[in-house]
Amino acid sequence: MAFKQVAELKGFNRKFSVSPEARPYTLRDNGFVDTKVGNYIYKRPLDSEHKQGLVLKVTVDKDLKGIKISTVNEKGLSTVDISKLDNNAMVVEKVNFIFDGFIDRDVLIEQ
């Protein structure tokens, strides 16, 4: 999956882009870690009753312009649409809380 200027989480009606105020230290302060190729990735396990576990992944490119957002199974091999899961209210609330925090801290802006 290539980086996009505006990304959305599958099944959500919210779209995000990297804030022009974001800096590498802003990302690191908010839980992102550097990858081998210089990008920044945020991984957060989402406690759920999904049989394979769920992880929220937000990746920002090294130029701080592009973004990728996905929820994957615990091993990271397949994308999961959390809006279609049974009893997903808690997971949806957690994801919205995380993104609201990123917006408040000038990591992302909502489109």
LOBA-189550 format. One record per residue: x, y negated, z of N, C-alpha, C in turn; residue number from 1. Coordinates in steps of 0.2 Angstrom, whole numbers, always signed. Example, Ala and Ser with C-alpha at 12.3 -4.5 7.8 and 13.67 -1.06 7.14 Angstrom:
residues 2
rec npx = +66; npy = +28; npz = +39; capx = +62; capy = +22; capz = +39; cpx = +66; cpy = +16; cpz = +39; kolgu = 1
rec npx = +64; npy = +11; npz = +35; capx = +68; capy = +5; capz = +36; cpx = +64; cpy = +0; cpz = +39; kolgu = 2
***
This chain:
residues 111
rec npx = +4; npy = +6; npz = +0; capx = +0; capy = +0; capz = +0; cpx = +5; cpy = -6; cpz = +0; kolgu = 1
rec npx = +3; npy = -11; npz = -5; capx = +7; capy = -17; capz = -5; cpx = +5; cpy = -22; cpz = -1; kolgu = 2
rec npx = +10; npy = -27; npz = +1; capx = +8; capy = -32; capz = +5; cpx = +3; cpy = -37; cpz = +1; kolgu = 3
rec npx = -2; npy = -40; npz = +5; capx = -6; capy = -45; capz = +2; cpx = -6; cpy = -51; cpz = +6; kolgu = 4
rec npx = -8; npy = -56; npz = +2; capx = -9; capy = -63; capz = +6; cpx = -14; cpy = -63; cpz = +11; kolgu = 5
rec npx = -20; npy = -59; npz = +9; capx = -26; capy = -59; capz = +13; cpx = -27; cpy = -51; cpz = +14; kolgu = 6
rec npx = -28; npy = -49; npz = +20; capx = -29; capy = -42; capz = +21; cpx = -35; cpy = -41; cpz = +26; kolgu = 7
rec npx = -39; npy = -35; npz = +25; capx = -44; capy = -34; capz = +30; cpx = -44; cpy = -27; cpz = +32; kolgu = 8
rec npx = -46; npy = -25; npz = +37; capx = -47; capy = -18; capz = +40; cpx = -53; cpy = -15; cpz = +37; kolgu = 9
rec npx = -52; npy = -9; npz = +34; capx = -57; capy = -5; capz = +31; cpx = -63; cpy = -5; cpz = +35; kolgu = 10
rec npx = -69; npy = -7; npz = +33; capx = -75; capy = -6; capz = +37; cpx = -77; cpy = -13; cpz = +41; kolgu = 11
rec npx = -72; npy = -17; npz = +41; capx = -73; capy = -24; capz = +45; cpx = -75; cpy = -29; cpz = +40; kolgu = 12
rec npx = -78; npy = -34; npz = +42; capx = -80; capy = -40; capz = +38; cpx = -75; cpy = -46; cpz = +40; kolgu = 13
rec npx = -70; npy = -45; npz = +43; capx = -65; capy = -50; capz = +44; cpx = -59; cpy = -50; cpz = +40; kolgu = 14
rec npx = -57; npy = -55; npz = +38; capx = -50; capy = -55; capz = +33; cpx = -45; cpy = -60; cpz = +37; kolgu = 15
rec npx = -39; npy = -58; npz = +36; capx = -34; capy = -61; capz = +40; cpx = -28; cpy = -62; cpz = +35; kolgu = 16
rec npx = -24; npy = -68; npz = +36; capx = -18; capy = -69; capz = +33; cpx = -13; cpy = -71; cpz = +39; kolgu = 17
rec npx = -6; npy = -71; npz = +37; capx = -1; capy = -73; capz = +42; cpx = -2; cpy = -81; cpz = +43; kolgu = 18
rec npx = -1; npy = -83; npz = +49; capx = -2; capy = -90; capz = +50; cpx = +5; cpy = -93; cpz = +48; kolgu = 19
rec npx = +4; npy = -99; npz = +45; capx = +10; capy = -103; capz = +43; cpx = +14; cpy = -105; cpz = +49; kolgu = 20
rec npx = +11; npy = -105; npz = +55; capx = +15; capy = -106; capz = +62; cpx = +19; cpy = -100; cpz = +64; kolgu = 21
rec npx = +18; npy = -94; npz = +61; capx = +21; capy = -88; capz = +64; cpx = +29; cpy = -88; cpz = +62; kolgu = 22
rec npx = +32; npy = -86; npz = +67; capx = +40; capy = -86; capz = +66; cpx = +42; cpy = -79; cpz = +69; kolgu = 23
rec npx = +48; npy = -76; npz = +67; capx = +50; capy = -70; capz = +69; cpx = +49; cpy = -69; cpz = +77; kolgu = 24
rec npx = +51; npy = -74; npz = +81; capx = +50; capy = -73; capz = +88; cpx = +43; cpy = -73; cpz = +90; kolgu = 25
rec npx = +38; npy = -76; npz = +87; capx = +31; capy = -76; capz = +88; cpx = +29; cpy = -69; cpz = +87; kolgu = 26
rec npx = +31; npy = -66; npz = +82; capx = +29; capy = -59; capz = +81; cpx = +31; cpy = -54; cpz = +86; kolgu = 27
rec npx = +38; npy = -55; npz = +88; capx = +41; capy = -51; capz = +93; cpx = +38; cpy = -52; cpz = +100; kolgu = 28
rec npx = +36; npy = -58; npz = +101; capx = +33; capy = -60; capz = +108; cpx = +26; cpy = -56; cpz = +108; kolgu = 29
rec npx = +23; npy = -55; npz = +103; capx = +16; capy = -52; capz = +102; cpx = +16; cpy = -44; cpz = +101; kolgu = 30
rec npx = +21; npy = -41; npz = +102; capx = +22; capy = -34; capz = +101; cpx = +24; cpy = -31; cpz = +95; kolgu = 31
rec npx = +26; npy = -35; npz = +90; capx = +28; capy = -33; capz = +84; cpx = +36; cpy = -31; cpz = +85; kolgu = 32
rec npx = +38; npy = -26; npz = +81; capx = +45; capy = -24; capz = +81; cpx = +48; cpy = -24; cpz = +74; kolgu = 33
rec npx = +54; npy = -25; npz = +73; capx = +57; capy = -25; capz = +67; cpx = +58; cpy = -18; cpz = +64; kolgu = 34
rec npx = +57; npy = -18; npz = +57; capx = +58; capy = -11; capz = +54; cpx = +65; cpy = -11; cpz = +51; kolgu = 35
rec npx = +67; npy = -6; npz = +48; capx = +73; capy = -5; capz = +45; cpx = +74; cpy = -10; cpz = +39; kolgu = 36
rec npx = +69; npy = -11; npz = +36; capx = +70; capy = -15; capz = +30; cpx = +68; cpy = -23; cpz = +31; kolgu = 37
rec npx = +67; npy = -25; npz = +38; capx = +66; capy = -32; capz = +39; cpx = +59; cpy = -34; cpz = +40; kolgu = 38
rec npx = +54; npy = -30; npz = +39; capx = +48; capy = -31; capz = +40; cpx = +46; cpy = -31; cpz = +48; kolgu = 39
rec npx = +40; npy = -33; npz = +50; capx = +38; capy = -33; capz = +57; cpx = +32; cpy = -28; cpz = +57; kolgu = 40
rec npx = +31; npy = -24; npz = +62; capx = +26; capy = -19; capz = +63; cpx = +23; cpy = -19; cpz = +70; kolgu = 41
rec npx = +16; npy = -19; npz = +70; capx = +13; capy = -19; capz = +77; cpx = +9; cpy = -12; cpz = +76; kolgu = 42
rec npx = +10; npy = -8; npz = +81; capx = +7; capy = -1; capz = +82; cpx = +3; cpy = -1; cpz = +88; kolgu = 43
rec npx = -3; npy = +0; npz = +89; capx = -7; capy = +1; capz = +95; cpx = -11; cpy = +7; cpz = +95; kolgu = 44
rec npx = -10; npy = +12; npz = +99; capx = -15; capy = +17; capz = +100; cpx = -22; cpy = +15; cpz = +102; kolgu = 45
rec npx = -27; npy = +17; npz = +99; capx = -34; capy = +15; capz = +101; cpx = -37; cpy = +21; cpz = +104; kolgu = 46
rec npx = -38; npy = +21; npz = +111; capx = -41; capy = +27; capz = +114; cpx = -48; cpy = +28; cpz = +111; kolgu = 47
rec npx = -49; npy = +34; npz = +109; capx = -55; capy = +35; capz = +106; cpx = -56; cpy = +43; cpz = +107; kolgu = 48
rec npx = -62; npy = +45; npz = +105; capx = -63; capy = +52; capz = +105; cpx = -62; cpy = +55; cpz = +98; kolgu = 49
rec npx = -59; npy = +52; npz = +94; capx = -58; capy = +54; capz = +87; cpx = -53; cpy = +60; cpz = +88; kolgu = 50
rec npx = -54; npy = +66; npz = +84; capx = -50; capy = +72; capz = +85; cpx = -43; cpy = +71; cpz = +84; kolgu = 51
rec npx = -41; npy = +67; npz = +80; capx = -34; capy = +66; capz = +78; cpx = -31; cpy = +60; cpz = +81; kolgu = 52
rec npx = -34; npy = +56; npz = +85; capx = -32; capy = +50; capz = +88; cpx = -32; cpy = +44; cpz = +83; kolgu = 53
rec npx = -32; npy = +38; npz = +85; capx = -32; capy = +32; capz = +81; cpx = -26; cpy = +28; cpz = +82; kolgu = 54
rec npx = -23; npy = +25; npz = +77; capx = -18; capy = +19; capz = +79; cpx = -19; cpy = +14; cpz = +74; kolgu = 55
rec npx = -19; npy = +8; npz = +77; capx = -20; capy = +1; capz = +73; cpx = -13; cpy = -1; cpz = +71; kolgu = 56
rec npx = -12; npy = -2; npz = +64; capx = -6; capy = -4; capz = +62; cpx = -6; cpy = -11; cpz = +58; kolgu = 57
rec npx = -3; npy = -15; npz = +60; capx = -2; capy = -22; capz = +57; cpx = +5; cpy = -23; cpz = +55; kolgu = 58
rec npx = +6; npy = -24; npz = +48; capx = +13; capy = -25; capz = +46; cpx = +14; cpy = -32; cpz = +42; kolgu = 59
rec npx = +19; npy = -36; npz = +44; capx = +20; capy = -42; capz = +41; cpx = +27; cpy = -41; cpz = +37; kolgu = 60
rec npx = +27; npy = -44; npz = +31; capx = +33; capy = -43; capz = +27; cpx = +38; cpy = -48; cpz = +30; kolgu = 61
rec npx = +45; npy = -47; npz = +28; capx = +50; capy = -51; capz = +31; cpx = +50; cpy = -58; cpz = +29; kolgu = 62
rec npx = +46; npy = -60; npz = +24; capx = +46; capy = -67; capz = +22; cpx = +40; cpy = -71; cpz = +26; kolgu = 63
rec npx = +36; npy = -67; npz = +30; capx = +31; capy = -69; capz = +34; cpx = +25; cpy = -72; cpz = +29; kolgu = 64
rec npx = +24; npy = -69; npz = +24; capx = +19; capy = -71; capz = +19; cpx = +14; cpy = -66; cpz = +18; kolgu = 65
rec npx = +16; npy = -60; npz = +18; capx = +11; capy = -54; capz = +16; cpx = +10; cpy = -50; cpz = +22; kolgu = 66
rec npx = +4; npy = -47; npz = +22; capx = +1; capy = -43; capz = +27; cpx = -2; cpy = -36; cpz = +25; kolgu = 67
rec npx = -2; npy = -31; npz = +29; capx = -5; capy = -25; capz = +28; cpx = -9; cpy = -23; cpz = +35; kolgu = 68
rec npx = -15; npy = -21; npz = +35; capx = -18; capy = -19; capz = +41; cpx = -22; cpy = -12; cpz = +39; kolgu = 69
rec npx = -21; npy = -8; npz = +44; capx = -25; capy = -1; capz = +43; cpx = -25; cpy = +2; cpz = +50; kolgu = 70
rec npx = -30; npy = +7; npz = +50; capx = -31; capy = +11; capz = +56; cpx = -29; cpy = +18; cpz = +53; kolgu = 71
rec npx = -25; npy = +22; npz = +56; capx = -23; capy = +28; capz = +54; cpx = -23; cpy = +33; cpz = +59; kolgu = 72
rec npx = -23; npy = +40; npz = +57; capx = -23; capy = +45; capz = +63; cpx = -16; cpy = +45; cpz = +66; kolgu = 73
rec npx = -16; npy = +48; npz = +72; capx = -10; capy = +48; capz = +76; cpx = -3; cpy = +49; cpz = +73; kolgu = 74
rec npx = -3; npy = +53; npz = +68; capx = +3; capy = +55; capz = +64; cpx = +4; cpy = +50; cpz = +59; kolgu = 75
rec npx = -1; npy = +45; npz = +57; capx = +0; capy = +40; capz = +52; cpx = +0; cpy = +43; cpz = +45; kolgu = 76
rec npx = -3; npy = +48; npz = +44; capx = -4; capy = +51; capz = +37; cpx = -10; cpy = +50; cpz = +34; kolgu = 77
rec npx = -15; npy = +48; npz = +37; capx = -22; capy = +47; capz = +33; cpx = -25; cpy = +41; cpz = +37; kolgu = 78
rec npx = -28; npy = +37; npz = +32; capx = -32; capy = +31; capz = +34; cpx = -39; cpy = +33; cpz = +37; kolgu = 79
rec npx = -41; npy = +30; npz = +42; capx = -47; capy = +31; capz = +45; cpx = -52; cpy = +25; cpz = +45; kolgu = 80
rec npx = -58; npy = +25; npz = +43; capx = -63; capy = +20; capz = +43; cpx = -66; cpy = +20; cpz = +50; kolgu = 81
rec npx = -64; npy = +16; npz = +55; capx = -67; capy = +16; capz = +61; cpx = -74; cpy = +14; cpz = +62; kolgu = 82
rec npx = -77; npy = +10; npz = +56; capx = -84; capy = +8; capz = +56; cpx = -88; cpy = +14; cpz = +55; kolgu = 83
rec npx = -86; npy = +20; npz = +53; capx = -90; capy = +26; capz = +51; cpx = -89; cpy = +31; cpz = +57; kolgu = 84
rec npx = -86; npy = +30; npz = +62; capx = -85; capy = +35; capz = +67; cpx = -91; cpy = +34; cpz = +72; kolgu = 85
rec npx = -93; npy = +40; npz = +75; capx = -98; capy = +40; capz = +80; cpx = -95; cpy = +37; cpz = +86; kolgu = 86
rec npx = -100; npy = +34; npz = +90; capx = -98; capy = +30; capz = +96; cpx = -92; cpy = +26; cpz = +96; kolgu = 87
rec npx = -92; npy = +22; npz = +91; capx = -86; capy = +17; capz = +89; cpx = -86; cpy = +11; cpz = +92; kolgu = 88
rec npx = -91; npy = +9; npz = +96; capx = -92; capy = +2; capz = +99; cpx = -85; cpy = +0; cpz = +103; kolgu = 89
rec npx = -83; npy = +4; npz = +107; capx = -77; capy = +3; capz = +111; cpx = -71; cpy = +1; cpz = +107; kolgu = 90
rec npx = -70; npy = +5; npz = +102; capx = -64; capy = +5; capz = +97; cpx = -65; cpy = -2; cpz = +93; kolgu = 91
rec npx = -71; npy = -3; npz = +91; capx = -72; capy = -10; capz = +87; cpx = -70; cpy = -16; cpz = +91; kolgu = 92
rec npx = -73; npy = -15; npz = +98; capx = -72; capy = -21; capz = +102; cpx = -64; cpy = -22; cpz = +104; kolgu = 93
rec npx = -60; npy = -16; npz = +104; capx = -53; capy = -17; capz = +106; cpx = -50; cpy = -20; cpz = +100; kolgu = 94
rec npx = -51; npy = -18; npz = +94; capx = -48; capy = -21; capz = +88; cpx = -50; cpy = -28; cpz = +87; kolgu = 95
rec npx = -56; npy = -30; npz = +88; capx = -58; capy = -37; capz = +88; cpx = -54; cpy = -41; cpz = +93; kolgu = 96
rec npx = -53; npy = -38; npz = +99; capx = -49; capy = -42; capz = +105; cpx = -42; cpy = -43; cpz = +102; kolgu = 97
rec npx = -39; npy = -38; npz = +99; capx = -32; capy = -38; capz = +97; cpx = -31; cpy = -44; cpz = +92; kolgu = 98
rec npx = -36; npy = -44; npz = +87; capx = -36; capy = -49; capz = +82; cpx = -37; cpy = -56; cpz = +84; kolgu = 99
rec npx = -42; npy = -56; npz = +89; capx = -43; capy = -63; capz = +92; cpx = -37; cpy = -66; cpz = +96; kolgu = 100
rec npx = -33; npy = -61; npz = +99; capx = -27; capy = -63; capz = +102; cpx = -22; cpy = -65; cpz = +97; kolgu = 101
rec npx = -21; npy = -62; npz = +92; capx = -17; capy = -64; capz = +87; cpx = -18; cpy = -71; cpz = +84; kolgu = 102
rec npx = -25; npy = -72; npz = +83; capx = -27; capy = -79; capz = +81; cpx = -25; cpy = -84; cpz = +86; kolgu = 103
rec npx = -27; npy = -83; npz = +92; capx = -26; capy = -88; capz = +98; cpx = -18; cpy = -89; cpz = +98; kolgu = 104
rec npx = -14; npy = -85; npz = +97; capx = -7; capy = -86; capz = +97; cpx = -3; cpy = -87; cpz = +91; kolgu = 105
rec npx = -7; npy = -89; npz = +86; capx = -4; capy = -92; capz = +79; cpx = +0; cpy = -86; cpz = +76; kolgu = 106
rec npx = -2; npy = -80; npz = +77; capx = +1; capy = -75; capz = +73; cpx = -3; cpy = -74; cpz = +66; kolgu = 107
rec npx = -9; npy = -74; npz = +67; capx = -14; capy = -73; capz = +61; cpx = -19; cpy = -79; cpz = +60; kolgu = 108
rec npx = -21; npy = -80; npz = +55; capx = -27; capy = -84; capz = +54; cpx = -33; cpy = -81; cpz = +50; kolgu = 109
rec npx = -39; npy = -82; npz = +52; capx = -45; capy = -78; capz = +49; cpx = -47; cpy = -82; cpz = +43; kolgu = 110
rec npx = -48; npy = -79; npz = +38; capx = -51; capy = -82; capz = +32; cpx = -58; cpy = -82; cpz = +32; kolgu = 111
***
